[in-house]
Amino acid sequence: MISVLGRRALVFATGVLALQVAAFAQLNVASNAVPTAAEATVFGAEYEAAFHKGDAKAMLARLDFQRIGERALVGLPGDEAARRTFAIEFAKGAAPSYEFALRGFSQFKFLRAIPTNGQQVAVFRILLPDGSMNYHRYLLRRATDGAEVSDGHSLASGEWFSDTIRRMYVLSESKRDPGFAAGLTGANADLARNSVPFEKAVALMQREKTVEFLDAYKLLPLSLREDRFLLQLRIAAALEVEPVELGLALKDWARLYPDDPGPELLAFGKLVNRGENFRAIAALGRLEAGIGGDLHLQALRASLVAKDGEVTRARAMAEAVMRAEPNLPSAHDAMIAVAVARRDFGEIARCLDNAATALGKDPLPIVTEERRFAAFRESPEGRAWLQKRGH
């Protein structure tokens, strides 16, 4: 199941859920500064519109990394000037990195605003040209000229911006000041005292040394092993090398973060590639519940259902998504998957042409290379379709 937008396998009308997740909204917004649902929806629409215009500066004007950094470091040791300097330096790197990431997105779509623990969170779907997906959640606060981002969360990384900033600050200060850990408690103190093995473990994962990472992970204190960031790295490593370890890691995640669907995002592509459609469909269900629903996930489910032979059900699902979002790549993938499952070669040709028109991408490469189109290529309809494209 490769998106008509790209040729790499996927990796990384719906109800709105009022999420109640204690781990979300790391930087709470004062009740008098929480936007209304209408204000949050306006923010989402305007933020998406700025993306379509390529106006990263307008987006960054409403996502101030320096302000997020300053708020994230409140209460940590060190003088206020030092914390402010750290926040300024963080923002100098984070803002251009965010802008660079935006340029790589093929889609950045506002899905909805969700009330979360008395806060307002705007949810965005992100698609990349290779077909991979991610979801961003932005905790909002009311500002003078509309809502702005108070904190942000990437489902793929598994943590809020504020978590990342605090961790970087603790690691940095613990190196500069050997006595820094004395002013900390809990996991932050453990992080400061174990900065070297922590960074070693992360570096091993960055170099894709998954077995070595799992060994290093097990030597860390319990508070760090239960940290959301490290635990998600553990799950990612276990997906590659160790089924037993994966089961244990997922059990820990379910105990610690029961409403966070980050592991489902990590696991989905692996499950599809392994042909574990039942588990992949279940992962989509948990992912959809976690973000409040998404047509893209429904389209992915339709493709898997078609592959499992339930073509009537799959066709109804795919058509519903297509009506709701006709320019969604995965909706076209689902329609193609249904036609392939039905061996309706004329319909395959029509679906491919519809996808090419709607998405502005030539599907010829996937048709000529993928095994699922073998019968189509040999059919009269397929030969005619290929001949029209000079192949």
SVG drawing of the C-alpha trace seen along z (x, -y; Angstrom):
<svg xmlns="http://www.w3.org/2000/svg" viewBox="-21 -43 52 55">
<polyline fill="none" stroke="black" stroke-width="0.4" points="0.0,0.0 2.1,-2.9 0.7,-6.3 0.2,-7.8 2.1,-10.7 5.3,-8.7 6.9,-5.3 8.1,-4.4 6.0,-2.3 4.1,-4.2 5.9,-4.7 5.1,-7.0 -17.5,-12.2 -15.5,-11.7 -16.6,-12.3 -14.8,-14.8 -13.5,-13.3 -13.0,-15.4 -9.6,-13.9 -8.8,-13.7 -5.1,-13.0 -3.1,-14.0 0.2,-13.9 -1.0,-16.4 -0.9,-20.2 2.4,-20.3 2.3,-24.1 -1.2,-24.7 -2.9,-28.0 -4.6,-30.1 -8.4,-29.7 -8.9,-33.3 -6.5,-32.9 -8.1,-29.7 -9.6,-30.5 -13.1,-29.6 -13.8,-26.7 -14.6,-29.3 -11.4,-31.2 -9.4,-27.9 -11.1,-27.0 -10.2,-30.4 -6.6,-29.9 -6.5,-26.4 -8.0,-27.7 -5.6,-30.7 -2.6,-28.6 -3.3,-26.2 -3.9,-29.1 -0.5,-30.5 1.1,-27.1 -0.6,-27.1 0.7,-30.6 4.2,-29.5 4.2,-32.2 6.3,-30.5 6.9,-33.9 3.2,-34.3 3.1,-30.8 6.2,-31.5 4.6,-34.8 2.0,-32.6 4.4,-30.0 7.1,-31.9 9.7,-29.4 11.5,-31.8 8.3,-32.4 7.6,-28.7 11.2,-28.1 11.0,-30.7 7.7,-29.3 9.1,-25.7 12.1,-26.6 10.2,-28.3 10.9,-26.7 14.2,-25.0 17.5,-26.0 19.6,-28.7 19.1,-32.5 16.4,-34.0 18.9,-35.6 20.6,-32.3 17.2,-30.6 16.2,-33.4 19.5,-33.2 19.0,-29.5 15.4,-30.1 16.8,-32.7 19.5,-30.4 17.0,-27.5 14.6,-29.7 17.5,-30.6 17.8,-27.0 14.2,-25.9 12.6,-28.5 14.6,-27.8 14.3,-24.0 10.5,-24.4 10.5,-26.4 12.7,-23.8 10.3,-21.1 7.3,-23.0 8.9,-23.1 9.1,-19.3 5.4,-18.8 3.1,-17.9 0.1,-18.6 -0.5,-20.4 -4.2,-20.3 -6.2,-21.6 -8.5,-18.8 -10.3,-20.3 -9.9,-22.0 -10.4,-19.6 -11.1,-20.6 -8.5,-18.8 -8.4,-19.0 -10.0,-22.5 -7.6,-23.7 -8.0,-24.1 -5.8,-22.0 -5.7,-22.4 -4.9,-19.1 -3.2,-19.1 -2.6,-16.2 0.9,-16.2 1.6,-14.2 5.0,-13.9 5.8,-13.3 6.8,-9.7 3.4,-8.9 4.4,-9.0 2.3,-10.8 2.4,-12.7 0.1,-14.7 0.8,-18.0 -1.2,-19.2 -0.9,-22.8 -2.0,-24.0 -3.6,-27.4 -3.8,-30.6 -5.7,-33.8 -3.5,-36.7 -4.3,-40.3 -4.7,-39.4 -6.2,-35.9 -5.1,-32.6 -1.4,-31.6 0.6,-28.5 1.4,-28.0 3.0,-24.6 3.2,-22.0 3.3,-18.2 4.5,-16.0 3.1,-12.5 6.1,-11.1 8.6,-12.4 6.2,-11.6 6.6,-14.7 5.7,-18.4 8.1,-21.2 8.4,-22.2 9.5,-18.6 12.3,-18.9 13.4,-22.3 13.5,-21.2 15.5,-18.1 18.0,-20.1 18.4,-22.7 19.0,-20.1 21.5,-18.3 23.3,-21.5 23.4,-22.9 24.5,-19.6 27.6,-19.6 28.3,-23.2 27.7,-22.9 28.5,-19.6 26.3,-20.7 23.3,-21.5 21.5,-18.2 21.3,-19.1 18.6,-21.7 16.5,-19.1 14.1,-16.4 12.7,-13.2 13.3,-12.5 15.1,-15.8 17.6,-15.0 18.1,-11.5 18.6,-13.0 21.2,-15.5 23.1,-12.7 22.9,-10.4 23.4,-12.8 26.3,-10.8 24.6,-7.4 21.4,-9.1 23.1,-10.9 25.0,-7.7 21.7,-5.7 20.1,-8.4 23.2,-8.5 23.0,-4.7 19.4,-5.0 20.3,-7.9 22.9,-5.6 20.3,-2.8 22.2,-0.6 18.9,0.7 20.3,3.7 23.0,1.6 20.4,-1.1 18.1,1.5 21.1,2.6 22.0,-1.0 18.4,-1.8 18.1,1.0 21.0,-0.5 19.2,-3.8 17.2,-4.7 13.5,-3.8 12.4,-7.4 14.3,-7.8 13.2,-4.4 9.6,-5.5 10.2,-8.9 7.9,-9.3 10.7,-10.2 13.0,-7.3 10.1,-4.8 9.0,-5.7 12.6,-5.1 12.5,-1.8 9.3,-0.8 10.9,-2.0 14.0,0.2 11.9,3.2 9.9,2.9 13.1,3.6 14.7,6.4 12.9,7.8 9.2,9.0 9.3,10.0 10.8,6.6 8.1,4.9 5.4,6.6 6.9,5.5 7.5,1.9 3.9,1.6 2.6,2.9 4.7,0.2 3.3,-2.4 -0.3,-1.4 0.3,-1.6 2.0,-5.0 0.4,-6.8 -2.9,-4.9 -4.5,-7.6 -1.4,-8.5 -1.4,-6.8 2.2,-7.5 3.3,-3.8 0.4,-3.2 2.0,-5.7 5.4,-4.0 4.0,-0.5 1.5,-1.0 4.0,-1.0 5.8,2.1 2.6,4.0 1.5,3.2 4.9,4.2 4.7,7.5 1.2,8.2 -0.3,8.1 -3.5,6.3 -5.6,7.2 -3.1,5.6 -2.6,2.7 -6.3,2.0 -6.4,2.1 -3.5,-0.3 -5.4,-2.7 -8.4,-2.5 -6.4,-3.4 -4.6,-6.2 -7.9,-7.6 -9.4,-7.6 -6.3,-9.3 -6.4,-12.3 -10.2,-12.5 -10.7,-10.9 -9.3,-11.6 -10.4,-10.8 -6.9,-9.9 -6.8,-7.0 -10.3,-5.9 -8.9,-5.7 -5.9,-3.7 -8.3,-1.3 -10.4,-1.0 -7.3,0.1 -6.5,2.8 -10.1,4.0 -10.1,4.3 -6.8,6.2 -8.4,8.6 -11.2,9.3 -14.1,7.3 -14.5,5.3 -18.1,4.2 -17.4,2.7 -14.1,1.3 -15.7,-0.4 -18.4,-2.1 -15.6,-3.3 -13.4,-4.6 -16.3,-6.4 -17.3,-8.1 -13.8,-9.5 -13.6,-10.5 -16.8,-12.5 -15.6,-14.2 -12.1,-15.0 -11.6,-14.4 -8.0,-15.6 -6.8,-13.3 -4.1,-11.0 -5.0,-8.1 -8.7,-8.3 -7.5,-7.6 -5.2,-4.8 -8.3,-3.3 -10.4,-3.5 -7.5,-1.9 -7.1,0.8 -10.8,1.7 -10.6,1.9 -7.5,4.1 -9.3,6.4 -12.3,6.7 -10.0,7.2 -12.0,4.6 -9.4,3.4 -11.5,0.7 -12.1,-0.7 -8.4,-0.6 -7.7,-2.7 -10.4,-5.2 -9.2,-5.4 -5.6,-6.0 -6.7,-8.7 -8.8,-10.4 -5.8,-10.3 -3.5,-11.8 -5.9,-14.6 -6.7,-15.4 -3.2,-15.1 -1.1,-16.2 1.1,-13.1 1.8,-10.6 0.9,-7.1 2.9,-5.4 5.9,-4.4 3.8,-2.6 1.8,-0.8 4.9,0.4 6.8,1.5 4.3,2.8 3.3,6.5 -0.3,5.7 -0.7,4.2 0.7,7.3 -2.7,8.6 -3.7,5.0 -0.6,4.6 -1.5,7.8 -5.1,7.0 -6.5,5.3 -7.5,2.3 -4.1,2.1 -2.2,2.4 -4.3,-0.4 -3.7,-2.5 0.1,-2.0 0.1,-2.5 -1.5,-5.9 1.4,-6.9 4.0,-5.7 4.9,-2.6"/>
</svg>
